[in-house]
Amino acid sequence: MLAHDPAILSGHPLDPDRRNALMNEANRKIMEAEQLEAKRRRKAAKISKMAKYNDLMTQSDKDFITRIQVSQLVTEDPYSEDFYAQVYSSFVRSRMGAAGLQQKSMLKFAGGAGVGVGVPGHRGAGRRENAMARMQTQVERMVKNAQTRQKDTANPTAANHFQGALGKISGRGNKAAPRQMLQVNTGNVSASPSLASAKPVKPQQDRDQLTEAAGRLGREAMNVADQGSVDRQPPLTHRQVQAAIERLYDTLLSIEQSNREIPPQDELEAREAWEASHERLLDELWTRSMVMVPVETSDPHPFISILSLHKGKRLIPRIIRLLPEDKITLLLVLFVACFYQLDVVREAYVLDDIESSGSPKWRDVSNQTDAALTILPSITGIIAVASLRLLTGLLNIMLGTGLFAVLQIVKSQPGIALLTAFMSRVDQLKHEEGSASPEDWAKWDAAFDGLLQVLSGSITLLFPSRRLHAALRAGYPIPNVDLADQIAWQFLAALAAIGSQPQQMAVVAEVKDMILEIVQAVHNNWITDPNEARLKLDNVNILLNAIGLDHTMLLGS
């Protein structure tokens, strides 16, 4: 390497620095060559060590293992069984364009059975096509046996419906075939839990009175005659709630699958059969949601129990999209009548205990509250187009549940968001000429005045910062407390926007001290963080702007 240097070839002596640089370069290249050689030797040794296992399995053995694994994926309805993967893969294919749309998302076999192949990969086209063809050839050999096994599985009395799923073992009465140690008696399998089989739980007397009042108002709002006393039932157990949610999801998937199989308009008989089947599924969805179960049946109501789980909360938007207008109204009436029974309302006090923040209970309530807020837009979307008469009835139903229940509702984030949606819709109707008759407005004014009377003396408790005042005095850091207060300021602004001048003054009078305290603290630079100071003033202005004022007017006075 050094011999190729021009300075060496010219015969002139090298200076020490130049010589050291050339020697270092030569040593570096020697070390790189040695490392490459060592890496090649390690790779060769590894290949040599693995070579003794070459051809241990024949191609027939590999195909046999593949058939065993794929046989568990064969189903009569591959789209529904692999629903989420198929929907995701359809999105991926749409982004890939024409090349992605040409790729198959499932393999179909004779008799309607098939297996989903998931999301399009990124390997070479030839290799993928060969793998798909080989899988299809292997699976087609055993589809008939898999379908027979599925029929046995559907029969709970078939004790051998898993027989052969993992292949066969030859030999009898030797070490390769040990005797069976576990006997499964499928005849004694208990049925799924039902409401009647639950252990009776004695409801509290005050909850009985609340549910009876809500039930009476709910029947009046839904124009349902009182059929006498309702048989009280214990609340659904956790297992029963999970089973009810799974049944609802099964029906939802069947409806969505039915929507993808709409026959053409010219096929009249097929179209009529599809409409009858689709209507049957919608009726099943409505029945399984248990909306029409009397309100007084249990506390919480079965429909509210479904909403106690995160998975159940996510059902609401999907159910509402499929219901007609009259059933949506019934669902909304029940939702408001039993809103105080929601877990995020009854356990909202947990979030006010700053000392327990981070505990499992606190995290669970916080997560459930976030989930409720994410699905609430589907409810507020109905309220956004509701008539004044319906809003009056809903507010009367909520007030009829009692003072304690209403205060519980307004102290929870979902509850105050729901009431804000009520007030925003009424404000919108006020600006629409002929939106309601004078009688309807008179009834609304009476209900609105009743709400203000319930809130009188407790408006400051709507603010999380005030409920956490003791923790603030103790020096506990409360992050984003002003952001948490914002929803309360918005609710008060909505109240003031639709109220009369005396009603506006009554609302402002209850928070006057809070407003002056915040404005003076910012004006006197007692709040060092400029972002915090700006957020506090923005919150105050939410209410003041609703009545035509601004915080600067207070400074001027």
Salt bridges, closest charged atoms under 4 A:
ASP5 OD2 - ARG18 NH2 2.93
GLU25 OE2 - ARG28 NH2 2.62
GLU25 OE2 - LYS29 NZ 3.77
GLU32 OE2 - ARG28 NH1 2.57
GLU37 OE2 - ARG40 NH2 2.55
GLU37 OE2 - ARG41 NH1 3.51
ASP208 OD1 - ARG232 NH2 2.88
ASP226 OD2 - ARG219 NH2 3.61
GLU246 OE2 - LYS311 NZ 2.58
GLU256 OE2 - ARG318 NH2 2.88
GLU275 OE2 - ARG271 NE 3.85
ASP283 OD1 - LYS327 NZ 3.79
GLU284 OE2 - ARG288 NH1 3.21
GLU296 OE2 - ARG219 NH1 2.46
ASP299 OD1 - ARG346 NH2 2.86
ASP343 OD2 - LYS313 NZ 3.58
GLU347 OE2 - LYS361 NZ 2.98
ASP352 OD2 - ARG467 NE 2.85
ASP427 OD1 - HIS431 ND1 3.77
ASP440 OD1 - ARG389 NH2 3.49
ASP482 OD1 - LYS536 NZ 2.96
GLU517 OE1 - ARG466 NH2 3.31
ASP550 OD2 - HIS551 ND1 3.39
